Amino acid sequence: MFDKIAIFGVGLIGGSFALALKKAGAVREVAGVGRSAPVLARARALGIIDRACGSAAEAVAGADLVLIAAPVAQTGAILSSILPHLEAGTVVTDAGSTKCDVVAAAREALGERIAQFVPGHPIAGREQNGPDAALDDLYIGKKAVLTPLPENRTEDVERVGAAWRACGAIIHRLTAEEHDKVFAAVSHLPHLLAYALVDDIARKPHADLLFQYAASGFRDFTRIAGSSPEMWRDISLANRAALLAELDAYMLQLGAVRERLAAADGAALEAVYANAQHARQNWVRTIEAAEKQNRQGGD
């Protein structure tokens, strides 16, 4: 499917993309660019990349597809480094968790070459980071959201979609604005809450005692606080307006729950808990049904 792919950022997301394409036999060569030689060496030792590149020029030369899998704040600088070497037939995409800022950075960096950039976001991850966290099955059955631009050619959008499908992902499409509002609610806010809770407990004078008795519920709720602080700093700032709106709404909800708790209003508390339980059970059933359908479709 691809003769050469260049990946900027060879950690969990970029590394898993490369491994999945290799497993599918969909790429002949993967060139990698990273912030340090040891990371690139490790990615090559793990078979994630075939060539460690010291420059954007070397990485993108002859590439069919370029994936930017670095923290979103680096997107503009990476695209600027790519532009002088960007060949007419090369399509560039990204894996950033925010899209409006990425599109703005791409327009500024690429100018009249913006048609070659197809924004994307795979909805998959782990709390581990770096090349050692990469998995060849990370994207199987997961959504990959594309937010195409008006300037994009249909065949270029399809090329990006085909790459993610080869990784096992299911393609969805949103506008950049829709994407950022949705993920502020269901991804960015949960991460903010998990980080805030663990930080709060860690700063208490009896933190050691609290962590000693924290069990599976605390572990499950705060799992995502083990993710990259740098990445989530960038995501939080990049989607600040939508995230603040969701945070404000959540704080109102917490205020209402606090009032019910202070008033010892058990019936009202139970109503909140029951509604949440019902909504979550419906959501889980929907996910399980979709996964079953995907498995049957692959048989």
C-alpha positions as a Markdown table, in Angstrom:
| # | Residue | x | y | z |
|---|---|---|---|---|
| 1 | Met | 0.0 | 0.0 | 0.0 |
| 2 | Phe | 2.8 | 2.4 | 0.9 |
| 3 | Asp | 6.4 | 2.3 | -0.3 |
| 4 | Lys | 7.7 | 4.7 | 2.4 |
| 5 | Ile | 6.1 | 6.4 | 5.5 |
| 6 | Ala | 7.8 | 9.0 | 7.6 |
| 7 | Ile | 6.8 | 9.3 | 11.3 |
| 8 | Phe | 7.7 | 12.3 | 13.5 |
| 9 | Gly | 7.4 | 10.9 | 17.0 |
| 10 | Val | 8.1 | 7.2 | 17.4 |
| 11 | Gly | 6.5 | 6.6 | 20.8 |
| 12 | Leu | 3.2 | 5.0 | 21.6 |
| 13 | Ile | 1.0 | 6.5 | 18.9 |
| 14 | Gly | 3.5 | 6.7 | 16.1 |
| 15 | Gly | 5.2 | 3.5 | 17.0 |
| 16 | Ser | 2.0 | 1.6 | 17.1 |
| 17 | Phe | 1.0 | 3.0 | 13.7 |
| 18 | Ala | 4.3 | 1.7 | 12.2 |
| 19 | Leu | 4.1 | -1.7 | 13.8 |
| 20 | Ala | 0.4 | -2.2 | 12.7 |
| 21 | Leu | 1.2 | -1.2 | 9.1 |
| 22 | Lys | 4.2 | -3.6 | 9.1 |
| 23 | Lys | 2.1 | -6.4 | 10.6 |
| 24 | Ala | -0.4 | -5.8 | 7.8 |
| 25 | Gly | 2.2 | -5.8 | 5.1 |
| 26 | Ala | 1.1 | -2.4 | 4.1 |
| 27 | Val | 4.4 | -0.5 | 4.1 |
| 28 | Arg | 7.9 | -1.3 | 2.7 |
| 29 | Glu | 9.9 | 1.2 | 4.7 |
| 30 | Val | 9.3 | 3.4 | 7.8 |
| 31 | Ala | 11.6 | 6.4 | 8.5 |
| 32 | Gly | 11.5 | 7.9 | 11.9 |
| 33 | Val | 12.3 | 11.3 | 13.4 |
| 34 | Gly | 12.6 | 11.9 | 17.1 |
| 35 | Arg | 13.9 | 14.4 | 19.7 |
| 36 | Ser | 16.8 | 12.2 | 20.8 |
| 37 | Ala | 19.1 | 9.7 | 19.2 |
| 38 | Pro | 18.6 | 7.1 | 22.0 |
| 39 | Val | 14.8 | 7.1 | 21.4 |
| 40 | Leu | 15.3 | 6.6 | 17.7 |
| 41 | Ala | 17.9 | 3.8 | 18.3 |
| 42 | Arg | 15.4 | 2.1 | 20.6 |
| 43 | Ala | 12.6 | 2.4 | 18.0 |
| 44 | Arg | 14.9 | 0.8 | 15.4 |
| 45 | Ala | 15.9 | -1.9 | 17.8 |
| 46 | Leu | 12.2 | -2.7 | 18.4 |
| 47 | Gly | 11.6 | -2.9 | 14.7 |
| 48 | Ile | 9.3 | 0.2 | 14.7 |
| 49 | Ile | 11.4 | 2.1 | 12.2 |
| 50 | Asp | 13.7 | 0.9 | 9.5 |
| 51 | Arg | 15.7 | 4.2 | 9.3 |
| 52 | Ala | 16.5 | 6.8 | 12.0 |
| 53 | Cys | 16.6 | 10.2 | 10.3 |
| 54 | Gly | 18.5 | 13.2 | 11.5 |
| 55 | Ser | 16.5 | 15.7 | 9.4 |
| 56 | Ala | 13.1 | 16.3 | 8.0 |
| 57 | Ala | 14.6 | 16.4 | 4.5 |
| 58 | Glu | 15.9 | 12.8 | 4.9 |
| 59 | Ala | 12.7 | 11.6 | 6.4 |
| 60 | Val | 10.2 | 12.9 | 3.9 |
| 61 | Ala | 12.2 | 12.3 | 0.7 |
| 62 | Gly | 10.2 | 9.9 | -1.4 |
| 63 | Ala | 7.6 | 9.4 | 1.4 |
| 64 | Asp | 4.0 | 8.5 | 0.4 |
| 65 | Leu | 2.7 | 9.5 | 3.8 |
| 66 | Val | 3.9 | 11.5 | 6.7 |
| 67 | Leu | 2.4 | 11.1 | 10.2 |
| 68 | Ile | 3.1 | 13.7 | 12.9 |
| 69 | Ala | 2.7 | 11.9 | 16.2 |
| 70 | Ala | 4.3 | 14.5 | 18.5 |
| 71 | Pro | 2.6 | 16.7 | 21.2 |
| 72 | Val | 0.2 | 19.1 | 19.4 |
| 73 | Ala | 2.2 | 22.2 | 20.4 |
| 74 | Gln | 5.0 | 20.9 | 18.1 |
| 75 | Thr | 2.9 | 20.6 | 15.0 |
| 76 | Gly | 3.6 | 24.0 | 13.5 |
| 77 | Ala | 7.4 | 23.7 | 13.9 |
| 78 | Ile | 7.4 | 20.2 | 12.4 |
| 79 | Leu | 5.3 | 21.2 | 9.5 |
| 80 | Ser | 7.6 | 24.2 | 8.9 |
| 81 | Ser | 10.6 | 21.9 | 8.8 |
| 82 | Ile | 8.8 | 19.6 | 6.4 |
| 83 | Leu | 7.6 | 22.2 | 3.9 |
| 84 | Pro | 10.8 | 22.9 | 2.0 |
| 85 | His | 11.2 | 19.2 | 1.3 |
| 86 | Leu | 7.5 | 18.3 | 0.8 |
| 87 | Glu | 7.0 | 16.5 | -2.5 |
| 88 | Ala | 3.9 | 17.0 | -4.6 |
| 89 | Gly | 2.6 | 13.5 | -4.1 |
| 90 | Thr | 3.2 | 13.3 | -0.3 |
| 91 | Val | 0.2 | 13.4 | 2.0 |
| 92 | Val | 0.8 | 14.6 | 5.6 |
| 93 | Thr | -1.5 | 13.8 | 8.5 |
| 94 | Asp | -1.3 | 14.0 | 12.3 |
| 95 | Ala | -2.5 | 12.1 | 15.4 |
| 96 | Gly | -3.2 | 15.1 | 17.6 |
| 97 | Ser | -6.0 | 15.1 | 20.2 |
| 98 | Thr | -7.0 | 18.6 | 19.3 |
| 99 | Lys | -7.9 | 19.7 | 15.8 |
| 100 | Cys | -8.7 | 23.5 | 15.6 |
| 101 | Asp | -5.3 | 24.5 | 16.8 |
| 102 | Val | -3.6 | 21.9 | 14.6 |
| 103 | Val | -5.5 | 23.2 | 11.5 |
| 104 | Ala | -4.6 | 26.8 | 12.3 |
| 105 | Ala | -0.9 | 25.8 | 12.7 |
| 106 | Ala | -1.0 | 23.8 | 9.5 |
| 107 | Arg | -2.5 | 26.7 | 7.5 |
| 108 | Glu | 0.2 | 29.1 | 8.9 |
| 109 | Ala | 3.1 | 26.6 | 8.2 |
| 110 | Leu | 2.0 | 25.2 | 4.9 |
| 111 | Gly | 0.2 | 28.1 | 3.3 |
| 112 | Glu | -0.8 | 27.2 | -0.3 |
| 113 | Arg | 0.3 | 23.6 | 0.3 |
| 114 | Ile | -2.4 | 23.1 | 3.0 |
| 115 | Ala | -4.3 | 20.7 | 0.7 |
| 116 | Gln | -1.7 | 18.1 | 1.4 |
| 117 | Phe | -2.5 | 18.1 | 5.1 |
| 118 | Val | -5.3 | 15.8 | 6.2 |
| 119 | Pro | -6.0 | 16.2 | 10.0 |
| 120 | Gly | -6.7 | 13.0 | 12.0 |
| 121 | His | -6.9 | 11.6 | 15.5 |
| 122 | Pro | -6.8 | 7.9 | 16.4 |
| 123 | Ile | -8.9 | 7.3 | 19.5 |
| 124 | Ala | -6.6 | 4.8 | 21.3 |
| 125 | Gly | -3.9 | 5.0 | 23.8 |
| 126 | Arg | -2.3 | 3.7 | 27.0 |
| 127 | Glu | -0.8 | 5.4 | 30.1 |
| 128 | Gln | 2.7 | 4.3 | 29.1 |
| 129 | Asn | 4.9 | 6.4 | 26.8 |
| 130 | Gly | 7.8 | 5.9 | 24.4 |
| 131 | Pro | 8.7 | 3.2 | 21.8 |
| 132 | Asp | 8.5 | 0.4 | 24.4 |
| 133 | Ala | 4.8 | 1.2 | 24.9 |
| 134 | Ala | 4.0 | 0.7 | 21.2 |
| 135 | Leu | 1.7 | -2.2 | 20.2 |
| 136 | Asp | 0.9 | -3.7 | 16.8 |
| 137 | Asp | -2.7 | -4.2 | 17.8 |
| 138 | Leu | -3.4 | -0.9 | 19.5 |
| 139 | Tyr | -5.8 | 0.4 | 16.9 |
| 140 | Ile | -7.8 | -2.8 | 16.2 |
| 141 | Gly | -11.5 | -2.0 | 16.5 |
| 142 | Lys | -10.8 | 1.6 | 17.6 |
| 143 | Lys | -12.0 | 4.8 | 16.0 |
| 144 | Ala | -9.8 | 7.0 | 13.9 |
| 145 | Val | -11.4 | 10.4 | 13.4 |
| 146 | Leu | -10.6 | 12.4 | 10.3 |
| 147 | Thr | -11.4 | 16.1 | 10.1 |
| 148 | Pro | -10.8 | 16.8 | 6.4 |
| 149 | Leu | -10.3 | 20.3 | 5.1 |
| 150 | Pro | -12.2 | 21.9 | 2.2 |
| 151 | Glu | -8.9 | 21.9 | 0.2 |
| 152 | Asn | -8.2 | 18.2 | 0.6 |
| 153 | Arg | -8.4 | 16.0 | -2.4 |
| 154 | Thr | -10.8 | 13.0 | -1.9 |
| 155 | Glu | -8.0 | 10.6 | -2.9 |
| 156 | Asp | -5.7 | 12.0 | -0.2 |
| 157 | Val | -8.3 | 11.7 | 2.5 |
| 158 | Glu | -8.9 | 8.1 | 1.4 |
| 159 | Arg | -5.2 | 7.4 | 1.5 |
| 160 | Val | -5.0 | 8.5 | 5.2 |
| 161 | Gly | -8.2 | 6.5 | 5.9 |
| 162 | Ala | -6.7 | 3.5 | 4.2 |
| 163 | Ala | -3.6 | 3.6 | 6.4 |
| 164 | Trp | -5.7 | 3.7 | 9.6 |
| 165 | Arg | -8.0 | 0.9 | 8.3 |
| 166 | Ala | -4.9 | -1.2 | 7.6 |
| 167 | Cys | -4.1 | -0.7 | 11.3 |
| 168 | Gly | -7.5 | -2.1 | 12.1 |
| 169 | Ala | -9.2 | 1.2 | 12.9 |
| 170 | Ile | -12.7 | 2.3 | 12.0 |
| 171 | Ile | -12.9 | 5.6 | 10.2 |
| 172 | His | -15.2 | 8.4 | 11.5 |
| 173 | Arg | -15.4 | 12.0 | 10.2 |
| 174 | Leu | -16.1 | 15.2 | 12.1 |
| 175 | Thr | -15.4 | 18.9 | 11.6 |
| 176 | Ala | -12.5 | 20.2 | 13.6 |
| 177 | Glu | -14.9 | 22.2 | 15.7 |
| 178 | Glu | -17.1 | 19.2 | 16.4 |
| 179 | His | -14.1 | 17.1 | 17.3 |
| 180 | Asp | -12.8 | 19.6 | 19.9 |
| 181 | Lys | -16.1 | 20.0 | 21.6 |
| 182 | Val | -16.7 | 16.3 | 21.8 |
| 183 | Phe | -13.3 | 15.4 | 23.1 |
| 184 | Ala | -13.3 | 18.2 | 25.6 |
| 185 | Ala | -16.2 | 16.4 | 27.3 |
| 186 | Val | -15.3 | 12.8 | 27.0 |
| 187 | Ser | -11.4 | 12.8 | 27.0 |
| 188 | His | -9.8 | 16.1 | 28.0 |
| 189 | Leu | -12.0 | 16.7 | 31.1 |
| 190 | Pro | -11.6 | 13.2 | 32.5 |
| 191 | His | -7.8 | 13.6 | 32.2 |
| 192 | Leu | -7.9 | 16.9 | 33.9 |
| 193 | Leu | -10.0 | 15.5 | 36.7 |
| 194 | Ala | -7.7 | 12.4 | 37.2 |
| 195 | Tyr | -4.6 | 14.5 | 37.3 |
| 196 | Ala | -6.2 | 17.0 | 39.7 |
| 197 | Leu | -7.4 | 14.2 | 42.1 |
| 198 | Val | -4.0 | 12.5 | 42.3 |
| 199 | Asp | -2.2 | 15.8 | 42.7 |
| 200 | Asp | -4.5 | 16.8 | 45.5 |
| 201 | Ile | -4.0 | 13.5 | 47.4 |
| 202 | Ala | -0.2 | 13.6 | 46.8 |
| 203 | Arg | 0.0 | 17.0 | 48.4 |
| 204 | Lys | -1.8 | 16.0 | 51.6 |
| 205 | Pro | 0.4 | 15.6 | 54.7 |
| 206 | His | -0.8 | 12.0 | 55.1 |
| 207 | Ala | -0.5 | 11.1 | 51.4 |
| 208 | Asp | 1.5 | 8.0 | 52.2 |
| 209 | Leu | -1.4 | 6.6 | 54.3 |
| 210 | Leu | -4.0 | 7.5 | 51.7 |
| 211 | Phe | -2.1 | 5.8 | 48.9 |
| 212 | Gln | -1.5 | 2.8 | 51.1 |
| 213 | Tyr | -5.2 | 2.1 | 51.2 |
| 214 | Ala | -6.1 | 3.2 | 47.7 |
| 215 | Ala | -7.4 | 0.2 | 45.8 |
| 216 | Ser | -8.9 | -0.8 | 42.5 |
| 217 | Gly | -11.5 | 1.9 | 42.4 |
| 218 | Phe | -8.9 | 4.6 | 42.8 |
| 219 | Arg | -6.6 | 2.9 | 40.3 |
| 220 | Asp | -9.3 | 2.6 | 37.7 |
| 221 | Phe | -10.5 | 6.2 | 38.1 |
| 222 | Thr | -6.9 | 7.6 | 38.0 |
| 223 | Arg | -5.3 | 5.4 | 35.4 |
| 224 | Ile | -5.1 | 8.1 | 32.8 |
| 225 | Ala | -3.1 | 10.3 | 35.2 |
| 226 | Gly | -0.2 | 8.1 | 34.3 |
| 227 | Ser | -0.2 | 9.6 | 30.8 |
| 228 | Ser | 2.4 | 12.1 | 29.5 |
| 229 | Pro | 2.2 | 15.4 | 31.4 |
| 230 | Glu | 3.7 | 17.2 | 28.5 |
| 231 | Met | 1.2 | 15.9 | 26.0 |
| 232 | Trp | -1.8 | 16.7 | 28.2 |
| 233 | Arg | -0.5 | 20.1 | 29.1 |
| 234 | Asp | -0.4 | 20.9 | 25.4 |
| 235 | Ile | -3.9 | 19.3 | 24.8 |
| 236 | Ser | -5.4 | 21.3 | 27.7 |
| 237 | Leu | -4.1 | 24.6 | 26.5 |
| 238 | Ala | -4.9 | 23.9 | 22.9 |
| 239 | Asn | -8.5 | 23.1 | 23.6 |
| 240 | Arg | -8.8 | 25.6 | 26.5 |
| 241 | Ala | -12.1 | 27.3 | 25.6 |
| 242 | Ala | -14.0 | 24.0 | 25.1 |
| 243 | Leu | -12.3 | 22.4 | 28.1 |
| 244 | Leu | -13.2 | 25.4 | 30.3 |
| 245 | Ala | -16.8 | 25.2 | 29.2 |
| 246 | Glu | -17.0 | 21.5 | 30.2 |
| 247 | Leu | -15.1 | 22.2 | 33.4 |
| 248 | Asp | -17.6 | 24.9 | 34.4 |
| 249 | Ala | -20.5 | 22.7 | 33.7 |
| 250 | Tyr | -19.0 | 19.9 | 35.7 |
| 251 | Met | -18.3 | 22.2 | 38.6 |
| 252 | Leu | -22.0 | 23.2 | 38.6 |
| 253 | Gln | -22.9 | 19.5 | 38.7 |
| 254 | Leu | -20.5 | 19.0 | 41.6 |
| 255 | Gly | -22.1 | 21.9 | 43.4 |
| 256 | Ala | -25.5 | 20.4 | 43.0 |
| 257 | Val | -24.3 | 17.0 | 44.3 |
| 258 | Arg | -22.6 | 18.7 | 47.2 |
| 259 | Glu | -25.9 | 20.4 | 48.2 |
| 260 | Arg | -27.7 | 17.1 | 48.2 |
| 261 | Leu | -25.0 | 15.5 | 50.2 |
| 262 | Ala | -24.9 | 18.4 | 52.7 |
| 263 | Ala | -28.7 | 18.1 | 53.1 |
| 264 | Ala | -28.5 | 14.3 | 53.6 |
| 265 | Asp | -30.9 | 14.0 | 50.7 |
| 266 | Gly | -30.3 | 10.3 | 50.0 |
| 267 | Ala | -33.1 | 10.0 | 47.4 |
| 268 | Ala | -31.6 | 12.8 | 45.3 |
| 269 | Leu | -28.1 | 11.4 | 45.6 |
| 270 | Glu | -29.4 | 8.0 | 44.5 |
| 271 | Ala | -31.2 | 9.5 | 41.6 |
| 272 | Val | -27.9 | 11.0 | 40.3 |
| 273 | Tyr | -26.0 | 7.7 | 40.9 |
| 274 | Ala | -28.8 | 5.6 | 39.2 |
| 275 | Asn | -28.9 | 7.9 | 36.1 |
| 276 | Ala | -25.1 | 7.7 | 35.8 |
| 277 | Gln | -25.2 | 3.9 | 36.2 |
| 278 | His | -27.9 | 3.5 | 33.6 |
| 279 | Ala | -26.1 | 5.8 | 31.1 |
| 280 | Arg | -22.8 | 4.0 | 31.6 |
| 281 | Gln | -24.4 | 0.5 | 31.2 |
| 282 | Asn | -26.0 | 1.6 | 27.9 |
| 283 | Trp | -22.7 | 3.0 | 26.7 |
| 284 | Val | -20.9 | -0.2 | 27.6 |
| 285 | Arg | -23.5 | -2.3 | 25.8 |
| 286 | Thr | -23.2 | -0.1 | 22.7 |
| 287 | Ile | -19.4 | -0.6 | 22.7 |
| 288 | Glu | -19.6 | -4.3 | 23.2 |
| 289 | Ala | -22.2 | -4.6 | 20.4 |
| 290 | Ala | -19.9 | -2.6 | 18.0 |
| 291 | Glu | -16.9 | -4.8 | 19.0 |
| 292 | Lys | -18.9 | -7.9 | 18.3 |
| 293 | Gln | -20.0 | -6.7 | 15.0 |
| 294 | Asn | -16.4 | -5.7 | 14.1 |
| 295 | Arg | -15.2 | -9.2 | 15.1 |
| 296 | Gln | -17.8 | -10.9 | 13.0 |
| 297 | Gly | -17.0 | -8.6 | 10.0 |
| 298 | Gly | -13.4 | -9.6 | 10.2 |
| 299 | Asp | -14.1 | -13.4 | 10.2 |
